[in-house]
Amino acid sequence: MSERGALRTRLDLLAREVAKFGAVGAVGLLVNIAVFNLLRHTTDLQVVRASVLATFVAILCNYVGFRYWTYRDRDKTRRTRELTLFLVFSAAGAVIENGVLYLATYGFDWNTPVQSNFFKILGIGIATLFRFWSYRSWVFKALPVQPPAEQEAVPRAERFLEQRRPAETVEPDPVRN
């Protein structure tokens, strides 16, 4: 494959990954905003506390989407490690997301429902960039790709050895000699 073809393939794969990540993220955004507004209008929770709870509900929803759709072809051998890293990076993203809302609410006293939703979405946008990088780099690691020559070399070598191996080994009989 030419260098140009390889680059095009990599860009196509990245575009698909970004699209799938975005689709799962869009569902997570809807869950996040819906839970946030539901908590804001039905409970006496403060803005940032409602936002933190909504963020963690969305994180759980997103994990299912990322693991079983966006990154379903990635390494699945170390699920405990994967889930731990997912939660750590998600928590860091939650700090970014809710930090923006906290600054707007308590730093600038922008606390109307429209302002709260605007800064919640702005925080989600900034945190999404961080999450995309961290999830694809650390959490859902790509399986190593073997060059086609290496993939075929092992079965060929095994077939060659199978053909050359005697069907049965006969030991000399010590009594007859």
Accessible surface in RSA format (square Angstrom, percent):
REM  Atomic radii and reference values for relative SASA: ProtOr
REM  Chains: A
REM  Algorithm: Lee & Richards
REM  Probe-radius: 1.40
REM  Slices: 20
REM RES _ NUM      All-atoms   Total-Side   Main-Chain    Non-polar    All polar
REM                ABS   REL    ABS   REL    ABS   REL    ABS   REL    ABS   REL
RES MET A   1   183.81  95.2  93.94  62.2  89.87 214.0 103.96  88.4  79.85 105.8
RES SER A   2    73.65  62.2  55.13  73.6  18.53  42.7  53.83 114.6  19.82  27.8
RES GLU A   3   160.87  92.4 146.83 111.1  14.04  33.4  61.61 119.2  99.25  81.0
RES ARG A   4   187.06  78.5 179.66  91.6   7.40  17.6  64.08  87.6 122.98  74.5
RES GLY A   5    24.26  29.9   0.00   N/A  24.26  29.9  22.07  60.6   2.20   4.9
RES ALA A   6    39.81  36.6  38.30  59.1   1.51   3.4  39.64  55.8   0.17   0.4
RES LEU A   7   102.63  57.2 100.04  71.6   2.59   6.5 101.95  71.6   0.68   1.8
RES ARG A   8   153.79  64.6 150.62  76.8   3.17   7.6  45.10  61.6 108.69  65.9
RES THR A   9    58.51  41.6  56.25  57.0   2.26   5.4  43.68  58.7  14.83  22.4
RES ARG A  10   175.75  73.8 169.64  86.5   6.11  14.6  50.13  68.5 125.62  76.1
RES LEU A  11    99.48  55.4  95.72  68.5   3.77   9.5  96.01  67.4   3.48   9.4
RES ASP A  12    68.20  47.8  65.69  65.4   2.51   5.9  11.15  26.2  57.05  56.9
RES LEU A  13    99.85  55.6  95.54  68.4   4.31  10.8  95.86  67.3   4.00  10.8
RES LEU A  14    66.46  37.0  64.44  46.1   2.02   5.1  65.89  46.3   0.57   1.5
RES ALA A  15    61.07  56.2  49.14  75.8  11.93  27.1  56.22  79.2   4.85  12.8
RES ARG A  16   145.59  61.1 141.79  72.3   3.80   9.0  56.28  76.9  89.31  54.1
RES GLU A  17    16.22   9.3  12.25   9.3   3.97   9.5  11.56  22.4   4.66   3.8
RES VAL A  18    73.39  48.3  72.05  65.2   1.34   3.2  72.12  62.7   1.27   3.4
RES ALA A  19    66.05  60.7  49.08  75.7  16.96  38.6  60.10  84.6   5.94  15.7
RES LYS A  20    53.59  26.1  53.24  32.7   0.35   0.8  27.93  25.1  25.66  27.3
RES PHE A  21    12.94   6.5  12.94   8.0   0.00   0.0  12.94   7.8   0.00   0.0
RES GLY A  22    38.27  47.2   0.00   N/A  38.27  47.2  33.14  90.9   5.13  11.5
RES ALA A  23    44.68  41.1  33.58  51.8  11.10  25.3  41.90  59.0   2.78   7.4
RES VAL A  24    12.47   8.2   9.83   8.9   2.64   6.4  12.32  10.7   0.15   0.4
RES GLY A  25    23.06  28.4   0.00   N/A  23.06  28.4  17.68  48.5   5.38  12.0
RES ALA A  26    50.45  46.4  45.30  69.9   5.14  11.7  49.00  69.0   1.44   3.8
RES VAL A  27    79.46  52.3  79.39  71.9   0.07   0.2  79.39  69.0   0.07   0.2
RES GLY A  28     1.83   2.3   0.00   N/A   1.83   2.3   1.80   4.9   0.03   0.1
RES LEU A  29    57.74  32.2  54.21  38.8   3.52   8.9  56.32  39.6   1.42   3.8
RES LEU A  30   124.06  69.1 121.13  86.7   2.93   7.4 121.84  85.6   2.22   6.0
RES VAL A  31    39.78  26.2  35.92  32.5   3.86   9.3  39.67  34.5   0.11   0.3
RES ASN A  32     6.45   4.5   6.45   6.2   0.00   0.0   0.13   0.3   6.32   6.1
RES ILE A  33    33.96  19.3  33.96  25.3   0.00   0.0  33.96  24.5   0.00   0.0
RES ALA A  34    61.36  56.4  48.42  74.7  12.94  29.4  57.45  80.9   3.91  10.3
RES VAL A  35    32.41  21.3  32.04  29.0   0.36   0.9  32.41  28.2   0.00   0.0
RES PHE A  36     0.93   0.5   0.93   0.6   0.00   0.0   0.93   0.6   0.00   0.0
RES ASN A  37    34.29  23.6  33.77  32.6   0.52   1.2  20.28  48.8  14.00  13.5
RES LEU A  38   110.67  61.6 104.62  74.8   6.05  15.2 109.63  77.0   1.04   2.8
RES LEU A  39    32.76  18.2  32.76  23.4   0.00   0.0  32.76  23.0   0.00   0.0
RES ARG A  40    55.54  23.3  38.02  19.4  17.51  41.7   3.66   5.0  51.88  31.4
RES HIS A  41   124.58  68.1  90.17  62.7  34.40  88.0  62.21  64.1  62.37  72.6
RES THR A  42    94.25  67.0  57.47  58.3  36.78  87.6  60.33  81.0  33.92  51.3
RES THR A  43    57.84  41.1  39.08  39.6  18.76  44.7  47.54  63.9  10.30  15.6
RES ASP A  44   152.38 106.7 118.22 117.7  34.16  80.8  43.69 102.8 108.69 108.4
RES LEU A  45    62.58  34.9  48.49  34.7  14.10  35.4  51.02  35.8  11.56  31.1
RES GLN A  46   101.99  57.0  93.84  68.6   8.15  19.4  31.03  66.1  70.96  53.8
RES VAL A  47     9.95   6.5   9.31   8.4   0.64   1.5   9.31   8.1   0.64   1.7
RES VAL A  48    23.93  15.7  23.93  21.7   0.00   0.0  23.93  20.8   0.00   0.0
RES ARG A  49   148.05  62.2 145.29  74.1   2.75   6.6  37.56  51.3 110.48  67.0
RES ALA A  50     0.00   0.0   0.00   0.0   0.00   0.0   0.00   0.0   0.00   0.0
RES SER A  51     0.00   0.0   0.00   0.0   0.00   0.0   0.00   0.0   0.00   0.0
RES VAL A  52    52.31  34.4  52.31  47.4   0.00   0.0  52.31  45.4   0.00   0.0
RES LEU A  53    89.70  50.0  88.92  63.6   0.77   1.9  88.92  62.5   0.77   2.1
RES ALA A  54     0.00   0.0   0.00   0.0   0.00   0.0   0.00   0.0   0.00   0.0
RES THR A  55     1.21   0.9   1.11   1.1   0.10   0.2   1.11   1.5   0.10   0.2
RES PHE A  56    78.89  39.5  78.49  48.6   0.40   1.0  78.74  47.7   0.15   0.4
RES VAL A  57    68.28  44.9  66.53  60.2   1.75   4.2  66.70  58.0   1.59   4.3
RES ALA A  58     4.30   4.0   4.30   6.6   0.00   0.0   4.30   6.1   0.00   0.0
RES ILE A  59     6.32   3.6   6.07   4.5   0.25   0.6   6.32   4.5   0.00   0.0
RES LEU A  60   117.45  65.4 113.99  81.6   3.46   8.7 114.62  80.5   2.83   7.6
RES CYS A  61    46.35  35.1  32.09  35.8  14.25  33.5  18.22  46.2  28.13  30.3
RES ASN A  62    22.30  15.4  22.27  21.5   0.03   0.1   0.94   2.3  21.36  20.6
RES TYR A  63    32.04  15.0  32.04  18.2   0.00   0.0  28.02  21.1   4.02   5.0
RES VAL A  64    88.52  58.3  88.21  79.9   0.31   0.8  88.21  76.6   0.31   0.9
RES GLY A  65    18.40  22.7   0.00   N/A  18.40  22.7  17.93  49.2   0.47   1.1
RES PHE A  66     3.52   1.8   3.52   2.2   0.00   0.0   3.52   2.1   0.00   0.0
RES ARG A  67     0.15   0.1   0.00   0.0   0.15   0.3   0.00   0.0   0.15   0.1
RES TYR A  68   130.52  60.9 113.65  64.7  16.87  43.9  85.35  64.1  45.17  55.7
RES TRP A  69   104.07  41.8 104.00  50.3   0.06   0.1  84.53  45.1  19.54  31.7
RES THR A  70     9.17   6.5   0.00   0.0   9.17  21.8   0.00   0.0   9.17  13.9
RES TYR A  71     0.63   0.3   0.63   0.4   0.00   0.0   0.63   0.5   0.00   0.0
RES ARG A  72   117.18  49.2 115.96  59.1   1.22   2.9  37.78  51.6  79.40  48.1
RES ASP A  73   104.31  73.1  84.28  83.9  20.04  47.4  44.87 105.6  59.44  59.3
RES ARG A  74    33.25  14.0  30.22  15.4   3.02   7.2   2.26   3.1  30.98  18.8
RES ASP A  75    42.81  30.0  36.03  35.9   6.77  16.0   7.27  17.1  35.53  35.4
RES LYS A  76    96.34  47.0  80.88  49.6  15.47  36.8  45.50  41.0  50.84  54.2
RES THR A  77   113.19  80.5  78.28  79.4  34.91  83.2  79.26 106.5  33.93  51.3
RES ARG A  78   145.13  60.9 135.47  69.1   9.65  23.0  50.67  69.2  94.46  57.2
RES ARG A  79    88.47  37.1  83.58  42.6   4.89  11.6  46.83  64.0  41.65  25.2
RES THR A  80   114.02  81.1 106.65 108.1   7.37  17.6  75.12 100.9  38.90  58.8
RES ARG A  81    75.00  31.5  66.42  33.9   8.59  20.4  34.57  47.2  40.44  24.5
RES GLU A  82     5.29   3.0   5.29   4.0   0.00   0.0   3.75   7.3   1.54   1.3
RES LEU A  83    76.46  42.6  76.46  54.7   0.00   0.0  76.46  53.7   0.00   0.0
RES THR A  84    73.56  52.3  69.85  70.8   3.70   8.8  55.14  74.1  18.41  27.8
RES LEU A  85    40.09  22.3  40.09  28.7   0.00   0.0  40.09  28.2   0.00   0.0
RES PHE A  86     1.00   0.5   1.00   0.6   0.00   0.0   1.00   0.6   0.00   0.0
RES LEU A  87    78.11  43.5  75.25  53.8   2.86   7.2  75.26  52.9   2.85   7.7
RES VAL A  88    85.94  56.6  79.42  71.9   6.52  15.7  83.80  72.8   2.14   5.8
RES PHE A  89    34.85  17.4  34.85  21.6   0.00   0.0  34.85  21.1   0.00   0.0
RES SER A  90     0.16   0.1   0.16   0.2   0.00   0.0   0.16   0.3   0.00   0.0
RES ALA A  91    39.49  36.3  38.63  59.6   0.86   2.0  39.06  55.0   0.43   1.1
RES ALA A  92    37.75  34.7  29.81  46.0   7.94  18.1  36.06  50.8   1.69   4.5
RES GLY A  93     0.00   0.0   0.00   N/A   0.00   0.0   0.00   0.0   0.00   0.0
RES ALA A  94     5.77   5.3   4.90   7.6   0.86   2.0   5.44   7.7   0.33   0.9
RES VAL A  95   109.57  72.1 102.78  93.0   6.79  16.4 107.85  93.7   1.72   4.7
RES ILE A  96    56.74  32.3  49.06  36.5   7.68  18.5  55.62  40.1   1.11   3.0
RES GLU A  97     0.62   0.4   0.44   0.3   0.18   0.4   0.14   0.3   0.48   0.4
RES ASN A  98     9.20   6.3   8.20   7.9   1.00   2.4   8.17  19.7   1.03   1.0
RES GLY A  99    34.66  42.7   0.00   N/A  34.66  42.7  28.70  78.8   5.96  13.3
RES VAL A 100    32.30  21.3  28.10  25.4   4.20  10.1  30.12  26.2   2.18   5.9
RES LEU A 101     0.27   0.2   0.27   0.2   0.00   0.0   0.27   0.2   0.00   0.0
RES TYR A 102   124.18  58.0 124.18  70.7   0.00   0.0  79.90  60.0  44.29  54.6
RES LEU A 103   104.64  58.3 104.09  74.5   0.54   1.4 104.64  73.5   0.00   0.0
RES ALA A 104     3.24   3.0   1.92   3.0   1.31   3.0   2.82   4.0   0.42   1.1
RES THR A 105     5.02   3.6   2.18   2.2   2.84   6.8   2.18   2.9   2.84   4.3
RES TYR A 106   108.26  50.5  75.49  42.9  32.78  85.3  72.84  54.7  35.42  43.7
RES GLY A 107    50.79  62.6   0.00   N/A  50.79  62.6  20.52  56.3  30.28  67.8
RES PHE A 108   110.42  55.2  91.66  56.8  18.76  48.8  97.89  59.3  12.53  35.9
RES ASP A 109   118.49  83.0 102.79 102.3  15.69  37.1  30.97  72.9  87.51  87.3
RES TRP A 110    98.34  39.5  98.10  47.5   0.24   0.6  74.23  39.6  24.11  39.1
RES ASN A 111    65.00  44.8  56.41  54.5   8.59  20.7  12.08  29.1  52.92  51.2
RES THR A 112    70.89  50.4  66.93  67.9   3.96   9.4  67.01  90.0   3.88   5.9
RES PRO A 113    70.92  51.7  69.20  63.1   1.72   6.3  70.92  58.6   0.00   0.0
RES VAL A 114   120.39  79.2 116.54 105.5   3.85   9.3 119.24 103.6   1.15   3.1
RES GLN A 115    58.94  33.0  57.56  42.1   1.38   3.3  18.21  38.8  40.73  30.9
RES SER A 116     0.52   0.4   0.34   0.5   0.18   0.4   0.52   1.1   0.00   0.0
RES ASN A 117    32.98  22.7  32.98  31.9   0.00   0.0  17.15  41.3  15.83  15.3
RES PHE A 118   117.78  58.9 112.40  69.6   5.38  14.0 117.03  71.0   0.75   2.2
RES PHE A 119    31.81  15.9  31.81  19.7   0.00   0.0  31.81  19.3   0.00   0.0
RES LYS A 120     0.24   0.1   0.22   0.1   0.02   0.0   0.24   0.2   0.00   0.0
RES ILE A 121    83.00  47.2  81.46  60.7   1.54   3.7  81.46  58.7   1.54   4.2
RES LEU A 122    76.67  42.7  70.60  50.5   6.07  15.3  76.34  53.6   0.33   0.9
RES GLY A 123     0.00   0.0   0.00   N/A   0.00   0.0   0.00   0.0   0.00   0.0
RES ILE A 124    19.24  10.9  19.24  14.3   0.00   0.0  19.24  13.9   0.00   0.0
RES GLY A 125    37.63  46.4   0.00   N/A  37.63  46.4  33.61  92.2   4.02   9.0
RES ILE A 126    80.45  45.8  77.62  57.8   2.83   6.8  77.88  56.1   2.57   7.0
RES ALA A 127     0.00   0.0   0.00   0.0   0.00   0.0   0.00   0.0   0.00   0.0
RES THR A 128    48.78  34.7  48.37  49.0   0.40   1.0  38.05  51.1  10.73  16.2
RES LEU A 129   135.83  75.6 128.92  92.2   6.91  17.4 129.98  91.3   5.84  15.7
RES PHE A 130    54.41  27.2  46.56  28.8   7.85  20.4  53.35  32.3   1.06   3.0
RES ARG A 131    22.72   9.5  22.72  11.6   0.00   0.0   9.15  12.5  13.57   8.2
RES PHE A 132    41.86  20.9  41.86  25.9   0.00   0.0  41.86  25.4   0.00   0.0
RES TRP A 133   131.15  52.6 129.95  62.9   1.21   2.8 109.62  58.5  21.53  34.9
RES SER A 134     0.00   0.0   0.00   0.0   0.00   0.0   0.00   0.0   0.00   0.0
RES TYR A 135     3.45   1.6   3.45   2.0   0.00   0.0   0.89   0.7   2.56   3.2
RES ARG A 136    87.11  36.6  76.65  39.1  10.47  24.9   7.35  10.0  79.77  48.3
RES SER A 137    42.86  36.2  24.14  32.2  18.72  43.1  19.64  41.8  23.22  32.5
RES TRP A 138   113.43  45.5 113.43  54.9   0.00   0.0 111.11  59.2   2.32   3.8
RES VAL A 139     4.52   3.0   0.00   0.0   4.52  10.9   0.00   0.0   4.52  12.3
RES PHE A 140     0.06   0.0   0.00   0.0   0.06   0.2   0.06   0.0   0.00   0.0
RES LYS A 141    87.29  42.6  85.07  52.2   2.22   5.3  38.18  34.4  49.10  52.3
RES ALA A 142    66.19  60.9  45.85  70.8  20.34  46.3  45.98  64.7  20.21  53.5
RES LEU A 143    92.79  51.7  83.48  59.7   9.31  23.4  84.03  59.0   8.76  23.6
RES PRO A 144   122.94  89.6  96.59  88.1  26.35  95.8 107.30  88.6  15.64  97.2
RES VAL A 145   136.53  89.8 106.08  96.0  30.44  73.4 109.80  95.4  26.73  72.5
RES GLN A 146    94.05  52.6  90.02  65.8   4.03   9.6  21.66  46.1  72.39  54.9
RES PRO A 147    67.93  49.5  61.96  56.5   5.97  21.7  67.62  55.8   0.31   1.9
RES PRO A 148   108.35  79.0 103.78  94.6   4.57  16.6 104.64  86.4   3.70  23.0
RES ALA A 149    77.46  71.2  61.83  95.4  15.63  35.6  72.53 102.1   4.93  13.1
RES GLU A 150    95.31  54.7  91.92  69.5   3.39   8.1  36.75  71.1  58.56  47.8
RES GLN A 151    97.19  54.3  84.25  61.6  12.94  30.8  25.92  55.2  71.27  54.1
RES GLU A 152    70.90  40.7  69.95  52.9   0.96   2.3  28.47  55.1  42.43  34.6
RES ALA A 153    52.71  48.5  44.57  68.8   8.13  18.5  49.95  70.3   2.76   7.3
RES VAL A 154    88.23  58.1  85.37  77.3   2.86   6.9  88.21  76.6   0.02   0.1
RES PRO A 155    49.85  36.3  48.51  44.2   1.33   4.8  49.65  41.0   0.20   1.2
RES ARG A 156   148.41  62.3 143.58  73.2   4.83  11.5  39.35  53.8 109.06  66.1
RES ALA A 157    54.00  49.7  46.22  71.3   7.78  17.7  53.50  75.3   0.50   1.3
RES GLU A 158   102.13  58.6  99.60  75.4   2.53   6.0  38.71  74.9  63.42  51.8
RES ARG A 159   124.59  52.3 122.40  62.4   2.19   5.2  65.10  89.0  59.49  36.1
RES PHE A 160   108.36  54.2 104.96  65.0   3.40   8.8 107.28  65.0   1.08   3.1
RES LEU A 161    99.31  55.3  97.66  69.9   1.65   4.1  97.67  68.6   1.64   4.4
RES GLU A 162   108.20  62.1  94.27  71.3  13.93  33.2  39.86  77.1  68.34  55.8
RES GLN A 163   130.04  72.7  96.59  70.6  33.45  79.7  39.10  83.2  90.94  69.0
RES ARG A 164   154.95  65.1 128.60  65.6  26.35  62.7  51.51  70.4 103.44  62.7
RES ARG A 165   137.77  57.8 119.18  60.8  18.59  44.3  54.75  74.8  83.02  50.3
RES PRO A 166    89.84  65.5  69.00  62.9  20.84  75.8  80.68  66.6   9.16  56.9
RES ALA A 167   114.95 105.7  66.60 102.8  48.35 110.0  78.09 110.0  36.86  97.6
RES GLU A 168   137.58  79.0 117.79  89.1  19.79  47.1  45.79  88.6  91.78  74.9
RES THR A 169   106.34  75.6  85.03  86.2  21.31  50.8  60.89  81.8  45.45  68.7
RES VAL A 170   126.81  83.4  95.73  86.7  31.07  74.9  98.84  85.9  27.97  75.9
RES GLU A 171   140.40  80.6 123.55  93.5  16.85  40.1  57.57 111.4  82.83  67.6
RES PRO A 172    99.82  72.7  79.29  72.3  20.53  74.6  89.87  74.2   9.95  61.8
RES ASP A 173    68.25  47.8  58.39  58.1   9.85  23.3  26.97  63.5  41.28  41.2
RES PRO A 174   112.84  82.2  89.91  82.0  22.93  83.4  97.63  80.6  15.22  94.6
RES VAL A 175   133.97  88.2 107.76  97.6  26.21  63.2 114.66  99.6  19.31  52.4
RES ARG A 176   205.19  86.2 168.84  86.1  36.36  86.6  54.52  74.5 150.68  91.3
RES ASN A 177   148.25 102.2  88.27  85.3  59.97 144.4  54.39 130.9  93.86  90.7
END  Absolute sums over single chains surface
CHAIN  1 A    12300.1      10701.2       1598.9       8236.7       4063.4
END  Absolute sums over all chains
TOTAL         12300.1      10701.2       1598.9       8236.7       4063.4
